[in-house]
């Protein structure tokens, strides 16, 4: 019998992390109270701390700042690809005109 993998949204993860950080509760206590695995909660804590220090962290970003940074990075990648395509098209058409 296999267990279904649970998934949690970013706001829930952030709420759990803030319970540990702000209220001073232990990881074990929060995990027992909310029926969560310690490994996942510790990973969320590591990600949150990494994001606060300016690093990207692993997985979906927890803080709004990191969410915005990831969005802007994706937009920048797309714009760079578009720019490269336009450069190639421009060079192609410049050769056609000669």
N, C-alpha and C positions, 0 to 999 in steps of 0.2 A: 504494500500500500504506500503510495507516494504522497508526500505533503505538497500542497500547492504553495508556490513561492509567493509571499506577500510583497506588495510594493507600497511605498509610502510617498506622499507628495512632499514637495519641498517645505511647505509651511509646517507640516507635522514634524519633519526632521528638525527644523529650526526651533520649534516649540520644545522638543525633547532636549536639544542641546542647551537651550536657555534655562530649562528646569535645572539642569546640572550646574551650569555656570552661575546663574543669578541666584538660585535658591539654595545652592550649596548641597544639593542632594547627591548621593553616591550613584555611580553608574549602575551598580548591582541593584540598588533600591528602585531606581527608575525602571530598570528592565523588569523586575518582578511586578511592580505596580501596573505597568503598561503591557505586559506579556510580550516583551521584545528580546531579541538575542543580544548578548553583550558585545559580540563581535561587530555587529552592524552599528550599534550605538557608539562604540569606540571609534569606528571608522568615520561616523558623522562628526564626532568631536575633532578628530584629526583634520578632517576637511575644513571644518569651520575655523579652526586655528590657523590653518594654512591660508585660507582666504583672508583672514584678518591681517595676516602678515604680508599680503600682497601676492602670494603665490596662487596659481590657478587651482590647485587641489585636484582631486580625482572624482570623476562622476559629475552628476548635475550640480551646478553651483547652488549654495545655500543662501548666501547673502545677496541682496538686490544689486549691490555694486558688481559682484562677480557675474551675475546674470547679465547685466548690461554690458560688461566687458566682453563676455563670450558672444553676445549678439553683435557687438561692434566688430569683433574679430572676424566673425563669419561674413559680415557685410563687406569688410575690407578685402577678404579673400575673393569674394565674388567680383568686386570692383576691379581688382588686379587682373583677374581672368578676363573680364570684359575689355579692359585696357589693352591687354596683350592681343586679343582677337582684333581689336580695332587697328592696332599697329600693323598686324599681318595683312589685314584687308587693305589698309592704306598703301602698303608697299606693293601689294598685288596690283592694285588699280594704277599706281604710279608707273609700273612697268608696262601696263596695257596702253597707257597714253603715249609712250615713247615710240 
